[in-house]
Amino acid sequence: MDTLMRGSIAGLIATIVYGVINWILFMLGVLPSTLTHYAAVFITPPGTAISTLPLFLGVVSNIMAGSFAGVILTYLLKWTGYDYAFIKGIGISLVFWPVHTTFFPTLIGPRLYETLSPIMVLSTLVLSILWGIVTVLVLQSPICNKTHD
């Protein structure tokens, strides 16, 4: 399996795990929103009602972003080796965390804290770290056909 496909699959699986945990915490009342809602707000015009279509677009954008980030992590591991892979996975997720919580939303519109509460900022940090760990686990598993390049 080539590097692009391995990274896409690993990022997709990690994003699904990330999203499911986020939805469970939302349904339990721990979090006031989900990352799908967050993505839906930022990819639709201001004031758009959060209905089925924006939520679907939020899911699609989360999956695309997670798969793309998985490819980046896969190439990083291919170039640097799998020694300390978990630290690299956590590191790349910590680099991506401020990008998807501050940089991209600021480009789209300065509505970050209208949408993302402080507890959501903290949860995205923890979930980003989880994403990095799961991505590395998938890349090292038989799902991706080999443990390293």
C-alpha positions in Angstrom: 0.0 0.0 0.0 1.4 3.4 -0.9 2.2 6.1 1.6 -0.7 8.3 0.5 -3.3 5.6 0.9 -1.8 4.4 4.2 -1.9 8.0 5.6 -5.5 8.6 4.3 -6.7 5.4 6.0 -4.9 6.0 9.2 -6.1 9.6 9.4 -9.7 8.5 8.5 -9.8 5.9 11.3 -8.3 8.3 13.8 -10.7 11.0 12.8 -13.7 8.6 13.2 -12.4 7.7 16.7 -11.9 11.4 17.5 -15.4 12.2 16.3 -17.2 9.3 18.1 -15.6 10.2 21.4 -16.5 13.9 20.8 -20.1 13.0 20.1 -20.3 10.7 23.1 -19.0 13.5 25.4 -21.5 15.9 23.8 -24.4 13.5 24.3 -23.4 12.9 27.9 -23.5 16.7 28.4 -19.8 17.0 29.1 -19.2 19.2 26.0 -21.6 21.9 24.8 -21.0 21.1 21.1 -19.2 18.8 18.8 -16.4 19.3 16.3 -18.9 18.6 13.5 -21.0 21.6 14.7 -17.8 23.6 14.9 -16.8 22.7 11.3 -20.4 23.3 10.1 -20.4 26.8 11.5 -17.1 27.7 9.9 -17.8 26.4 6.4 -21.2 28.0 6.1 -22.1 31.7 6.0 -22.7 33.5 9.3 -26.2 32.9 10.6 -26.8 29.7 8.7 -29.0 27.3 10.7 -27.2 24.1 11.7 -29.4 21.6 10.0 -28.6 18.3 8.2 -26.7 19.7 5.2 -24.3 21.9 7.3 -23.7 19.0 9.7 -23.0 16.7 6.7 -20.6 19.2 5.3 -19.0 19.4 8.8 -18.5 15.7 8.8 -17.0 15.7 5.3 -14.6 18.5 6.1 -13.5 16.8 9.4 -12.9 13.6 7.5 -11.0 15.4 4.7 -8.8 17.3 7.2 -8.1 14.2 9.3 -7.2 12.2 6.2 -4.9 14.9 4.9 -3.2 15.3 8.3 -2.8 11.5 8.4 -0.9 11.7 5.1 1.4 14.4 6.5 2.1 12.3 9.6 2.7 9.2 7.4 5.3 11.1 5.3 6.9 12.4 8.4 7.3 8.9 9.7 8.5 7.7 6.4 11.2 10.3 6.3 12.3 10.2 9.9 11.6 6.5 10.8 9.3 4.9 13.3 11.6 5.4 16.3 9.5 7.4 18.8 6.5 7.2 16.5 4.1 8.0 19.3 6.0 11.2 20.3 6.0 12.2 16.6 2.3 11.5 16.4 1.5 13.5 19.5 3.9 16.3 18.3 2.3 16.6 14.9 -1.2 16.7 16.5 0.0 19.4 18.9 1.3 21.4 15.9 -2.1 21.0 14.1 -4.1 21.8 17.2 -3.6 25.6 17.1 -3.9 25.5 13.3 -7.4 24.2 13.4 -8.5 26.0 16.5 -7.1 29.5 15.7 -5.4 29.9 12.4 -8.0 28.5 10.0 -11.0 30.0 11.8 -9.3 33.4 11.8 -8.8 33.1 8.0 -12.5 32.3 7.6 -13.8 34.9 10.1 -13.0 36.1 13.6 -15.8 34.1 15.1 -13.8 31.6 17.1 -14.9 32.3 20.6 -18.5 32.8 19.6 -18.5 29.2 18.5 -15.7 27.5 20.4 -16.0 27.7 24.2 -13.0 27.3 26.5 -14.0 23.7 27.4 -14.2 22.9 23.6 -10.7 24.4 23.1 -9.4 22.1 25.9 -11.3 19.1 24.5 -9.9 19.7 21.0 -6.4 19.6 22.5 -7.0 16.3 24.2 -8.8 14.9 21.2 -6.0 16.0 18.9 -3.4 14.2 21.0 -5.7 11.1 20.8 -5.9 11.5 17.1 -2.1 11.4 16.8 -1.8 8.3 19.0 -4.6 6.5 17.0 -3.0 7.5 13.7 0.3 6.0 14.7 -1.3 2.8 16.0 -3.1 2.3 12.7 0.0 3.0 10.7 1.9 0.4 12.7 -1.0 -2.2 12.5 -1.6 -4.9 9.9 -4.5 -2.8 8.6 -1.9 -0.8 6.6 -0.1 -4.0 5.5 3.3 -3.1 7.0 4.7 -1.6 10.1 7.1 0.8 8.3 8.5 1.7 4.9 
